[in-house]
Amino acid sequence: MTPSRFRWGMLLIFIGVIFLIANMDRDSLIYAEALIYLIPIFLVTLGIEKIFTGSRLQFISYLSTVAFVAFGLYLVYQSTGGSEIVRYDREADYRFQYDEAVDIIQATLQMDEVNLRVRTAGNDLMYARVEGGPVRPTVDVVTNQDRASAAVRSRPAQLSRDFFGGSIGIISDYEPADWRLEFNAEIPLELDGRFTDSDIHLSFRDNFVRELRLDASDCDVYLLIGDKQPVVTVTLFGDNSIWRLRFPEGAGLLVDGLDDEAYFGQIGMSRSEDGVFVNDAYETADQRVVLELDDRHSSLEIEFY
């Protein structure tokens, strides 16, 4: 068998395997990307084969083909994030059972072009449900002694890849994914979220939210904080987002980072000696909310319920 015949046989097998894997995942873009990246590697492999074919070191011609296929499979594995290859349907549920040793949940959300709803607290550490979206998301909870680290990552609805300086581009459009999340009703929660082009509805009425940090650009965000946690720190920033914020009636509110005396005066807040804005209940309230935000948003609305 000549090196050329071996090479073409292995190449056809490799491409067939890639197409089989792509059929098991809704995001075939990542496999097209891997194949395009392999074009220059294939040319190098072809050159090595031509150099050593017919020489004493002809075995290198065979090894170069084997190395090409092995590297291609590795690249595909890395393109999928090293995740288990399982067919992704349009609906998926993720449930992480309660652990009595955990006394704090630290959640990280990274989402682009999604509809996210957090409307109730549950008995599990975390429950997530997703409908739609271009590719299987990453959802995981890792516990370490008394701490649970939750991570949710969702890809944007429009996936695009540019190759060779933009001379080749692939674009794929999907409907935005619909997400529903629940966190445990009794365990304190610290949440760090990064969002773009999303519709976010976060109702933490029944959660012990201790710290909340949101980086949201081009988003519509509704945020409701409950009255269970005595001290809550909320940090909001990002470009061109709509912030609709709801805090418990009787809670003390301190706002830092935004100099809009006219607006804060309308909602019963005044500037303190430290230059921040506080409401009348801040010094004596059973619950205090510290809100830090910048002036890059497109709209801000604060109400008490």
HELIX and SHEET records of a PDB file:
HELIX    1   1 PRO A    3  ALA A   22  1                                  20    
HELIX    2   2 LEU A   29  PHE A   52  1                                  24    
HELIX    3   3 PHE A   59  SER A   79  1                                  21    
HELIX    4   4 GLU A  261  GLN A  266  1                                   6    
SHEET    1   A 8 GLU A  91  PHE A  96  0                                        
SHEET    2   A 8 MET A 126  GLU A 131 -1                                        
SHEET    3   A 8 ALA A 177  PHE A 183 -1                                        
SHEET    4   A 8 VAL A 114  VAL A 118  1                                        
SHEET    5   A 8 ASP A 199  PHE A 204  1                                        
SHEET    6   A 8 ASP A 220  ILE A 225  1                                        
SHEET    7   A 8 ILE A 242  PHE A 247  1                                        
SHEET    8   A 8 SER A 299  PHE A 304  1                                        
SHEET    1   B10 THR A 138  ASN A 144  0                                        
SHEET    2   B10 ARG A 147  SER A 154 -1                                        
SHEET    3   B10 ILE A 104  ASP A 112  1                                        
SHEET    4   B10 LEU A 189  THR A 196  1                                        
SHEET    5   B10 VAL A 209  SER A 217  1                                        
SHEET    6   B10 VAL A 231  PHE A 237  1                                        
SHEET    7   B10 ARG A 288  LEU A 293  1                                        
SHEET    8   B10 GLY A 252  ASP A 256  1                                        
SHEET    9   B10 PHE A 277  ASN A 279 -1                                        
SHEET   10   B10 MET A 269  ARG A 271 -1                                        
SHEET    1   C 2 GLN A 158  PHE A 163  0                                        
SHEET    2   C 2 ILE A 168  ASP A 173 -1                                        
END                                                                             
